[in-house]
């Protein structure tokens, strides 16, 4: 269908075309621009600036092409989810409220909810892994499925400003670094190393913010 629209076809070809090479592997324009937007997004997340979510939408749209071209179908599909969740997250940070009706702010999970989310993460990993194994041509179904499923949980936690989103992102990023290195996506490997470090910084920043809230 899109092949019949010259502008869209030209745009996709441009996004998938090499911008430069890293360690002998080409990095596309989609990968380059998506990486820049992704870093800006995390900076905004750390500072709790709601513009992080539109940046997330744009970065996810670009990374859909990057991952699909590398046959990382789980991660590619995840970018569609991220784009949709970005709209939800933007609304949450602008208009979301907590159970007490107060404006949404940094909070922590109860032990019961933490256990529930761990169980949900395991079930999602199983479901996504089986889907990728049986219905796609990916050569790393379970490896691809793990950061995909855990990212779903981390995005929900971030949207509701739960502190635990940051350690969850650290795990996602570390596993993704190895996955993208295997696929030769070296620019994205560098990006996710930065993401892992920024997630740790975000974790500490939100912990300080939470401590300050409790003293008010």
TORNU-896023 format. One line per 3 residues: number of its first residue (from 1); for each residue x, y, z of C-alpha. Coordinates in steps of 0.05 Angstrom, whole numbers, plus 32768, in hexadecimal, padded with zeros to 4 digits. Layout:
NUM	X/Y/Z; ...
***
This chain:
1	8000/8000/8000; 8036/8032/8015; 805E/8021/7FD6
4	8028/8046/7FAF; 8038/8087/7FD4; 8079/80A3/7FB7
7	8087/80D3/7FF2; 807E/809B/8026; 80A9/806B/7FFD
10	80E1/80A0/7FF6; 80DD/80B0/8041; 80E3/8067/8055
13	811E/805D/8026; 8141/809A/8042; 8135/8084/808B
16	8152/803F/807C; 818E/805B/8055; 81D2/805D/8077
19	81E6/809E/8099; 822B/8084/80AB; 824D/8043/80C2
22	825F/802C/8109; 8292/7FF3/810E; 8283/7FE1/80C6
25	8238/7FDE/80CF; 820C/8014/80AF; 81E2/8040/80DC
28	81A3/805A/80BB; 8186/809F/80C0; 814C/8082/80E7
31	817C/8064/8119; 81A4/80A6/811F; 8168/80D5/8128
34	8144/80A2/8154; 8181/809E/8181; 8185/80EA/818A
37	813B/80EF/8199; 8140/80B4/81C9; 8177/80D6/81F2
40	814F/8117/81F5; 8112/80EE/820B; 8137/80CE/8246
43	8152/8111/825D; 810B/812B/825F; 80F4/80EC/8284
46	8129/80F6/82B9; 8113/813F/82C3; 80C9/812A/82BF
49	80BC/8157/8283; 807E/8140/825E; 809D/814F/8219
52	80C1/810D/8222; 8084/80E9/8208; 807F/810C/81C3
55	80CA/80FF/81BC; 80BD/80B6/81CD; 8087/80B3/8197
58	80B6/80CD/8161; 80F1/80A2/8177; 80C7/8064/8178
61	80AB/8071/8132; 80F2/8076/8118; 810C/8039/813D
64	80D3/800F/8120; 80F8/8012/80DD; 813B/8003/80FD
67	8124/7FC4/8121; 80F8/7FAB/80EA; 8131/7FAF/80B8
70	815C/7F86/80E9; 8125/7F52/80F2; 811C/7F63/813B
73	80D1/7F5D/8133; 80C3/7F5E/817E; 80E8/7F9F/8187
76	80C9/7FBB/8147; 8083/7FAC/815F; 8095/7FC8/81A3
79	80A2/800C/8181; 805A/800E/816A; 8044/8001/81B2
82	8075/8036/81CB; 8058/8069/819A; 8011/805B/81B3
85	8027/8059/81FC; 804A/809C/81F1; 8005/80BC/81E6
88	7FEC/809A/8226; 802A/80AE/824D; 8025/80F6/8236
91	7FDD/80F9/824F; 7FF1/80D9/8291; 8028/810C/829E
94	7FFB/8145/828B; 7FB9/8130/82AA; 7FC5/80EF/82D1
97	7FB3/80E8/831A; 7FC3/80B8/8352; 7F90/808F/8379
100	7F86/80C8/83AA; 7F74/80F7/8371; 7FB4/811F/8377
103	7FDF/8130/833A; 800C/80F8/8323; 8051/80F9/8343
106	808B/80C9/8351; 8073/808C/8378; 8089/8045/8387
109	806A/8001/837D; 804F/7FD9/83B7; 806E/7F94/83C2
112	802E/7F73/83A9; 802C/7F9B/8369; 8076/7F90/835D
115	806C/7F45/8361; 8030/7F4A/8332; 805A/7F71/82FF
118	8092/7F3E/8302; 8060/7F07/82F4; 8041/7F30/82BB
121	8087/7F3B/829E; 8094/7EF0/829D; 8051/7EE2/827B
124	805E/7F18/8247; 80A3/7EFB/8238; 8084/7EB7/822D
127	804C/7ED2/8201; 8079/7EFF/81D7; 80AF/7ECA/81D1
130	807D/7E95/81B8; 8060/7EC6/8186; 80A4/7ED9/816A
133	80B9/7E91/8168; 807C/7E79/8141; 8067/7EB4/8116
136	80A6/7EDB/8103; 80EA/7ECC/80E4; 8113/7EE9/811D
139	814F/7EC0/8130; 814E/7ED8/8179; 8105/7ED0/818F
142	8110/7EC9/81DA; 8149/7EFB/81DD; 811F/7F2D/81B6
145	80E2/7F1E/81E0; 8102/7F2C/8224; 8111/7F77/821C
148	80D1/7F7E/81F3; 80A4/7F63/822B; 80C9/7F86/8263
151	80C6/7FC8/823E; 807A/7FC4/823E; 807B/7FC2/828A
154	80B0/7FF8/8290; 8088/8027/8263; 804A/801F/828F
157	8074/802C/82CD; 8092/806B/82AE; 804E/8085/8297
160	8034/807F/82DF; 8075/809C/82FB; 8089/805E/8323
163	80D1/8061/833A; 80DA/8018/8326; 80D7/8029/82DD
166	8121/803C/82DF; 8140/7FFA/82F8; 8111/7FD7/82C7
169	812D/8001/828E; 8174/7FF1/82A5; 8166/7FA6/829C
172	8145/7FB3/8258; 817F/7FDD/8240; 81B6/7FAC/8256
175	8194/7F71/8233; 8187/7F9C/81F6; 81D0/7FB0/81F1
178	81E4/7F67/81E7; 81AB/7F5B/81B6; 81BB/7F97/818A
181	8205/7F87/818B; 81F3/7F42/8170; 81CC/7F64/8139
184	8204/7F95/8129; 81DC/7FD3/813B; 8218/7FF5/8159
187	81FB/803B/815C; 81BF/801F/8182; 81EF/7FF8/81AF
190	8210/803A/81C2; 81CC/805A/81CB; 81B5/8024/81FB
193	81F5/8029/8223; 81E4/8072/822C; 819C/805F/823C
196	81B4/802E/8273; 81DF/8065/8292; 81A7/8098/828D
199	8176/8067/82AC; 81A3/8061/82E8; 81A8/80AD/82EC
202	815C/80B1/82E6; 8153/807E/831E; 817E/80A7/834D
205	815D/80E9/8339; 8117/80CD/8345; 812C/80AE/8388
208	8143/80F3/839F; 8102/8112/8386; 80DA/80DD/83AB
211	8102/80EA/83EB; 80F5/8135/83E5; 80AB/8128/83DB
214	80A7/80FF/841B; 80C5/8139/8443; 8092/816C/842B
***
